[in-house]
Amino acid sequence: MAAVLPFRLLTAAATGLSFSTSVCPTPTRHHRVAGGGRFVLSPLSCRAAAAAGGPITVTGDPPTFVSAPGRRIVAVGDLHGDLCQTEAALVMAGVLCPESDGHVWTGGQTVLVQVGDILDRGEDEIAILSLLSSLNMQAKSQGGAVFQVNGNHETMNVEGDFRCVHPGSFDECIRFMEYLEEFDGNWDDAFVNWVNVSQRSKDEYRASPNGDWLPLNFVKKQKGFAARASLFKQGGPLACELARHPVVLIVNDWIFCHGGLLPHHVEYGIERINIEVSNWMQGLSEDTDDPDLPFIATRGYDSVVWTRLYSQDSVERTQQSWNLSSVIAEQTLKSVGAKGMVVGHTPQTRGVNCKCDGKVWCVDVGMSYGVLHSRPEVLEIVNDRPRVIKEQRDLYDEMEVLDYL
């Protein structure tokens, strides 16, 4: 595995809650990434990057190692198909304009990382994927970027496991397939624009005959299942979108993954894991037409997207188990030269918090209506200092920032 360079964060202005003016840059992919290797910000955005300490560089395809000098980093947890809560979290993070229907990026040079599980349990999954892609393109022009990390629900859907799919999401797949026909094969434009038309499409669809999921509407259910299977199958258009995103991402000195990174994952190779999962999602293999599922990343209690070693609540574990997880976290961070890890996967009933003696931050707060429907919270990292941003409990129009040393 390639060594992780010791990235040095330069001072970034981040005072109060004026996030639109205290933003920093982050790496972002081209809307259609090809070739891999090292990505550098375009000359247009390099001028903006200079103020934050230099251009962002990304190594790997999918992205694996990111150098983002001087950038403010924001991490957002599991979204599970809830577009309204997604937008609320992004507004709270200071990267989405609250007063525009056009979904305008306000994060400047901020690096936004979403840690997986966009799919299932809610009915606007493709709209959220579209939104993040649109914001990434806008962020790139300002010296910022948006990254997504694949979680267990992304891999489940590529496997064809639709057990957790919301009925409305089958509807969205039908509507999206019909919408694609209007673009005559221009996938990029269609995908990025979907978030801007999805609500109108939903309203029109529900007003039409056959618009509701009735128990005996077998024809509609069959159509929805076929549409989803076509979009998310290996090599399908949305599976290939997911294939652009890593399972493990290292930004400066911080690890981002869905379940957790363990020592045997590092030994296997972080970049190797990302490439194998990406190839599997795209249906690519040198030896067979049916590539094997990368077990170490996507299956089993100790895989990257499924492990709860770090995120499980302390009251559900023995003291010995709790101590062991802290030791393992320290070993993992040391092996890649990282200062901290950010994970999702397990809803935190007491909000974003740190575990394992402050080494691991858990950012899944169960914000989707399909999970806990809790108030959104996000994690901000500036100069390696994490802070939780959330609403004040009794003042809904204000936010509070909790500092952690």
C-alpha positions as CSV (number, residue, x, y, z in Angstrom):
1,M,0.0,0.0,0.0
2,A,1.3,3.5,-0.9
3,A,2.5,5.4,2.1
4,V,0.4,8.3,3.4
5,L,2.2,11.6,3.2
6,P,2.2,13.7,6.3
7,F,-0.1,16.5,5.1
8,R,0.2,19.8,6.9
9,L,-2.9,21.9,7.5
10,L,-2.4,25.6,7.3
11,T,-4.4,28.0,9.3
12,A,-8.0,28.6,8.0
13,A,-10.3,31.3,9.2
14,A,-13.3,29.7,10.8
15,T,-14.9,31.9,13.3
16,G,-18.5,31.8,14.6
17,L,-20.9,30.3,12.2
18,S,-20.0,32.4,9.1
19,F,-19.3,29.3,7.1
20,S,-19.9,30.8,3.7
21,T,-16.9,33.1,4.3
22,S,-14.7,30.7,6.3
23,V,-14.7,27.8,3.8
24,C,-11.8,25.9,2.5
25,P,-11.1,23.8,-0.6
26,T,-11.4,20.1,-1.0
27,P,-10.8,17.6,-3.8
28,T,-13.5,16.8,-6.2
29,R,-13.7,14.4,-9.1
30,H,-14.6,15.3,-12.7
31,H,-18.2,14.5,-13.2
32,R,-17.0,11.5,-15.3
33,V,-13.7,10.3,-13.9
34,A,-11.5,8.4,-16.2
35,G,-7.9,7.2,-16.1
36,G,-7.2,7.5,-12.3
37,G,-3.9,8.8,-11.1
38,R,-3.4,12.2,-9.6
39,F,-6.0,15.0,-10.0
40,V,-5.1,18.6,-9.6
41,L,-7.5,21.6,-9.4
42,S,-7.9,23.5,-12.7
43,P,-6.1,26.8,-13.2
44,L,-9.3,28.7,-12.6
45,S,-9.7,27.2,-9.1
46,C,-6.0,27.4,-8.3
47,R,-6.3,31.1,-7.6
48,A,-8.9,30.4,-5.0
49,A,-6.9,27.5,-3.6
50,A,-3.8,29.7,-3.1
51,A,-5.5,31.4,-0.2
52,A,-6.0,28.1,1.6
53,G,-2.4,26.9,1.2
54,G,-2.2,25.4,-2.3
55,P,-4.1,23.2,-4.7
56,I,-5.9,20.0,-3.7
57,T,-4.4,16.8,-5.1
58,V,-6.2,13.4,-5.2
59,T,-4.5,10.1,-5.7
60,G,-6.3,7.0,-6.8
61,D,-9.3,6.1,-9.0
62,P,-11.6,5.9,-7.0
63,P,-10.0,8.7,-4.9
64,T,-8.1,7.2,-2.0
65,F,-5.6,9.8,-0.7
66,V,-6.4,13.5,-0.7
67,S,-4.1,16.4,0.1
68,A,-6.2,19.5,0.9
69,P,-3.9,22.1,2.5
70,G,-5.6,24.5,4.8
71,R,-9.1,23.3,4.1
72,R,-12.1,23.1,6.3
73,I,-13.5,19.6,6.3
74,V,-17.2,18.8,7.0
75,A,-18.4,15.2,7.5
76,V,-22.1,14.2,7.1
77,G,-23.5,10.9,8.2
78,D,-26.0,8.5,6.8
79,L,-28.8,10.1,4.7
80,H,-31.0,7.1,3.8
81,G,-33.1,8.7,1.0
82,D,-34.3,11.7,3.0
83,L,-33.7,14.8,0.8
84,C,-35.3,17.3,3.2
85,Q,-33.0,16.3,6.0
86,T,-30.0,16.1,3.7
87,E,-30.6,19.7,2.6
88,A,-31.0,20.7,6.3
89,A,-27.7,19.1,7.2
90,L,-25.9,20.8,4.3
91,V,-27.4,24.2,5.1
92,M,-26.2,23.7,8.7
93,A,-22.8,22.8,7.4
94,G,-22.7,26.1,5.5
95,V,-22.3,24.5,2.1
96,L,-25.8,24.8,0.7
97,C,-27.8,28.0,0.2
98,P,-31.0,27.9,2.2
99,E,-32.9,30.4,0.0
100,S,-32.5,28.9,-3.5
101,D,-34.4,26.1,-5.3
102,G,-31.4,25.8,-7.6
103,H,-29.3,24.0,-4.9
104,V,-26.4,26.4,-4.8
105,W,-23.0,25.6,-3.2
106,T,-22.0,28.1,-0.6
107,G,-19.1,26.3,0.9
108,G,-16.4,27.9,-1.2
109,Q,-13.2,25.8,-0.6
110,T,-14.8,23.5,2.0
111,V,-14.2,19.8,1.6
112,L,-17.5,17.9,2.2
113,V,-17.4,14.2,2.9
114,Q,-20.5,12.1,3.1
115,V,-19.8,8.7,4.8
116,G,-22.2,6.4,3.0
117,D,-25.7,4.9,3.2
118,I,-27.5,7.4,0.9
119,L,-29.6,4.5,-0.3
120,D,-32.6,2.7,1.3
121,R,-35.3,3.6,3.9
122,G,-36.2,6.9,2.1
123,E,-37.8,7.8,-1.3
124,D,-35.4,10.4,-2.7
125,E,-32.1,8.5,-3.1
126,I,-31.3,9.4,-6.7
127,A,-32.1,13.0,-6.0
128,I,-29.6,13.0,-3.2
129,L,-26.9,11.4,-5.4
130,S,-27.7,14.0,-8.0
131,L,-27.5,16.9,-5.5
132,L,-24.1,15.8,-4.2
133,S,-22.8,15.5,-7.8
134,S,-24.1,19.0,-8.7
135,L,-22.6,20.5,-5.5
136,N,-19.3,18.8,-6.3
137,M,-19.2,20.4,-9.7
138,Q,-19.9,23.8,-8.2
139,A,-17.4,23.3,-5.4
140,K,-14.7,22.4,-7.8
141,S,-15.1,25.8,-9.6
142,Q,-14.5,27.5,-6.2
143,G,-11.6,25.4,-5.1
144,G,-13.7,23.0,-3.0
145,A,-15.0,19.5,-3.4
146,V,-17.5,16.9,-2.4
147,F,-16.7,13.3,-1.7
148,Q,-18.9,10.3,-1.1
149,V,-17.9,7.1,0.6
150,N,-19.8,3.9,-0.2
151,G,-21.6,2.2,2.7
152,N,-23.3,-1.2,3.2
153,H,-26.6,-0.1,1.6
154,E,-24.8,0.9,-1.6
155,T,-23.1,-2.5,-1.9
156,M,-26.4,-4.2,-1.0
157,N,-28.2,-2.6,-3.9
158,V,-25.5,-3.4,-6.4
159,E,-25.9,-7.0,-5.1
160,G,-29.6,-6.8,-5.9
161,D,-30.6,-6.9,-2.2
162,F,-33.6,-4.6,-2.1
163,R,-35.0,-5.6,1.3
164,C,-34.6,-2.1,2.8
165,V,-35.9,-0.1,-0.3
166,H,-38.7,2.3,0.4
167,P,-41.7,1.8,-1.9
168,G,-41.3,5.4,-3.0
169,S,-37.8,4.7,-4.2
170,F,-39.1,2.1,-6.6
171,D,-41.3,4.9,-7.9
172,E,-38.3,7.2,-8.2
173,C,-36.5,4.6,-10.3
174,I,-39.5,4.4,-12.6
175,R,-39.7,8.2,-12.9
176,F,-35.9,8.5,-13.4
177,M,-35.9,5.9,-16.2
178,E,-38.6,7.8,-18.0
179,Y,-36.8,11.1,-17.4
180,L,-33.6,9.7,-18.9
181,E,-35.3,9.1,-22.2
182,E,-35.7,12.9,-22.6
183,F,-31.9,13.3,-22.7
184,D,-31.1,11.0,-25.6
185,G,-28.3,9.3,-23.8
186,N,-26.7,12.3,-22.2
187,W,-26.2,10.8,-18.8
188,D,-24.2,13.5,-17.1
189,D,-26.6,16.3,-17.8
190,A,-29.6,14.2,-16.9
191,F,-28.1,12.9,-13.6
192,V,-26.9,16.3,-12.3
193,N,-30.3,17.9,-13.2
194,W,-32.5,15.3,-11.6
195,V,-32.5,16.9,-8.1
196,N,-34.0,20.0,-9.7
197,V,-37.0,18.2,-11.3
198,S,-37.5,15.2,-9.0
199,Q,-40.1,16.9,-6.7
200,R,-42.2,18.1,-9.6
201,S,-41.9,14.6,-11.2
202,K,-43.0,13.0,-8.0
203,D,-46.1,15.3,-7.7
204,E,-47.1,14.6,-11.3
205,Y,-46.6,10.9,-10.9
206,R,-48.7,10.6,-7.8
207,A,-51.5,12.6,-9.4
208,S,-51.6,10.2,-12.3
209,P,-53.7,7.0,-12.5
210,N,-51.8,4.1,-10.9
211,G,-49.8,6.6,-8.8
212,D,-50.1,4.9,-5.5
213,W,-48.6,1.8,-4.1
214,L,-51.7,-0.3,-3.5
215,P,-51.3,-3.8,-2.1
216,L,-52.6,-5.5,-5.2
217,N,-50.8,-3.3,-7.7
218,F,-48.5,-6.1,-8.8
219,V,-47.8,-4.6,-12.3
220,K,-46.5,-1.4,-10.8
221,K,-44.4,-3.2,-8.2
222,Q,-42.9,-5.4,-11.0
223,K,-42.1,-2.3,-13.1
224,G,-40.4,-0.6,-10.1
225,F,-38.3,-3.6,-9.3
226,A,-37.2,-4.0,-12.9
227,A,-36.3,-0.3,-13.1
228,R,-34.2,-0.4,-9.9
229,A,-32.5,-3.7,-10.9
230,S,-31.6,-2.1,-14.3
231,L,-30.1,1.0,-12.7
232,F,-28.2,-0.6,-9.8
233,K,-27.0,-3.9,-11.4
234,Q,-23.3,-4.4,-11.9
235,G,-22.4,-2.2,-14.8
236,G,-25.7,-0.3,-14.6
237,P,-25.7,3.5,-14.7
238,L,-26.2,4.1,-11.0
239,A,-23.8,1.3,-10.0
240,C,-21.2,3.0,-12.2
241,E,-21.9,6.2,-10.4
242,L,-21.3,4.5,-7.1
243,A,-18.2,2.9,-8.5
244,R,-16.6,6.4,-8.7
245,H,-16.6,6.7,-4.9
246,P,-14.2,4.9,-2.5
247,V,-14.9,2.7,0.4
248,V,-12.0,4.3,2.3
249,L,-11.0,7.9,1.9
250,I,-8.0,9.6,3.6
251,V,-8.2,13.4,3.6
252,N,-5.1,15.0,5.0
253,D,-4.6,13.1,8.3
254,W,-8.2,11.8,8.7
255,I,-9.7,8.5,7.6
256,F,-13.3,8.5,6.4
257,C,-15.2,5.2,5.9
258,H,-18.7,3.8,6.6
259,G,-18.3,1.1,9.2
260,G,-14.6,1.3,10.2
261,L,-11.1,0.6,9.1
262,L,-9.3,-2.2,10.8
263,P,-5.6,-3.4,10.8
264,H,-6.3,-6.3,8.4
265,H,-7.9,-3.9,6.0
266,V,-4.8,-1.7,6.0
267,E,-2.6,-4.8,5.5
268,Y,-4.7,-5.9,2.6
269,G,-4.3,-2.4,1.0
270,I,-6.7,0.6,1.1
271,E,-6.3,1.5,-2.5
272,R,-6.6,-2.2,-3.5
273,I,-10.0,-2.4,-1.6
274,N,-11.3,0.7,-3.4
275,I,-10.3,-0.5,-6.8
276,E,-11.7,-4.0,-6.2
277,V,-15.1,-2.7,-5.0
278,S,-15.2,-0.2,-7.9
279,N,-14.4,-2.9,-10.5
280,W,-17.0,-5.2,-8.9
281,M,-19.7,-2.4,-9.1
282,Q,-18.8,-1.8,-12.8
283,G,-18.9,-5.5,-13.6
284,L,-15.2,-5.4,-14.6
285,S,-12.9,-8.4,-14.3
286,E,-9.9,-9.7,-16.2
287,D,-10.8,-13.4,-15.7
288,T,-14.6,-13.7,-15.6
289,D,-17.8,-12.0,-16.6
290,D,-19.1,-12.3,-13.0
291,P,-16.4,-10.6,-10.8
292,D,-16.3,-11.8,-7.2
293,L,-17.7,-9.6,-4.4
294,P,-14.8,-8.1,-2.5
295,F,-15.5,-9.8,0.8
296,I,-13.1,-7.9,3.0
297,A,-14.8,-4.6,2.2
298,T,-18.5,-5.6,1.8
299,R,-19.3,-8.7,3.7
300,G,-19.0,-10.0,7.3
301,Y,-19.1,-8.4,10.7
302,D,-15.5,-7.1,10.4
303,S,-15.7,-5.8,6.8
304,V,-15.2,-2.1,6.1
305,V,-18.8,-1.2,5.5
306,W,-20.4,-3.5,8.2
307,T,-18.2,-3.4,11.3
308,R,-19.6,-1.7,14.3
309,L,-16.4,-2.2,16.4
310,Y,-16.0,1.6,16.9
311,S,-19.5,2.9,16.7
312,Q,-21.5,0.6,19.0
313,D,-22.8,2.2,22.1
314,S,-20.8,1.7,25.2
315,V,-23.7,0.4,27.3
316,E,-24.0,-2.6,25.0
317,R,-20.4,-3.7,25.4
318,T,-18.2,-5.0,28.1
319,Q,-15.3,-2.9,29.4
320,Q,-12.8,-5.3,27.9
321,S,-14.5,-5.0,24.5
322,W,-14.5,-1.2,24.8
323,N,-10.8,-1.1,25.7
324,L,-9.9,-3.5,22.8
325,S,-11.7,-1.2,20.3
326,S,-9.6,1.7,21.5
327,V,-6.4,-0.3,21.1
328,I,-7.4,-1.4,17.6
329,A,-8.3,2.1,16.6
330,E,-4.9,3.4,17.7
331,Q,-3.1,0.6,15.8
332,T,-5.1,1.4,12.7
333,L,-4.4,5.1,12.8
334,K,-0.7,4.6,13.5
335,S,-0.4,2.2,10.5
336,V,-1.6,4.8,8.1
337,G,-0.2,7.9,9.8
338,A,-3.6,9.3,10.6
339,K,-4.8,11.4,13.5
340,G,-8.5,10.4,13.5
341,M,-11.2,8.4,11.9
342,V,-14.8,9.4,11.0
343,V,-17.5,6.7,10.6
344,G,-21.2,6.3,10.1
345,H,-23.3,3.1,10.0
346,T,-24.6,3.0,13.6
347,P,-27.2,5.7,14.7
348,Q,-26.0,7.6,17.7
349,T,-28.9,8.4,19.9
350,R,-26.9,11.1,21.7
351,G,-25.8,12.8,18.5
352,V,-22.3,13.1,16.9
353,N,-19.7,12.0,19.4
354,C,-16.2,10.6,19.8
355,K,-15.3,7.1,21.0
356,C,-12.1,5.1,21.5
357,D,-10.4,7.8,23.6
358,G,-11.2,10.5,21.1
359,K,-9.7,8.6,18.1
360,V,-13.0,7.8,16.3
361,W,-15.9,10.2,15.5
362,C,-19.3,8.7,14.9
363,V,-21.5,10.9,12.7
364,D,-24.6,8.9,11.9
365,V,-27.4,10.5,13.9
366,G,-30.2,8.6,12.2
367,M,-31.5,11.8,10.6
368,S,-33.7,10.1,7.9
369,Y,-37.4,9.7,8.5
370,G,-36.8,6.1,7.7
371,V,-34.4,5.7,10.7
372,L,-34.8,7.9,13.8
373,H,-35.8,11.2,12.1
374,S,-33.5,13.0,14.5
375,R,-32.2,16.6,14.1
376,P,-29.3,16.8,11.7
377,E,-25.8,17.3,13.1
378,V,-22.5,17.5,11.2
379,L,-18.8,17.3,12.2
380,E,-16.4,20.1,11.2
381,I,-12.7,19.7,11.2
382,V,-10.5,22.8,11.0
383,N,-6.7,22.6,11.7
384,D,-7.3,19.0,12.9
385,R,-9.7,20.2,15.6
386,P,-13.1,18.5,15.4
387,R,-16.3,20.4,16.3
388,V,-20.0,19.3,16.3
389,I,-22.4,21.6,14.7
390,K,-26.1,21.2,15.6
391,E,-29.3,23.0,16.4
392,Q,-29.8,24.3,19.9
393,R,-32.6,22.2,21.5
394,D,-34.8,25.1,22.5
395,L,-34.0,27.6,19.7
396,Y,-34.7,26.0,16.4
397,D,-33.5,29.0,14.3
398,E,-30.1,29.0,15.9
399,M,-27.2,26.6,16.0
400,E,-24.5,25.8,18.5
401,V,-21.0,24.6,18.0
402,L,-19.5,22.2,20.5
403,D,-15.7,22.4,20.7
404,Y,-13.6,19.3,21.5
405,L,-10.0,19.5,22.4
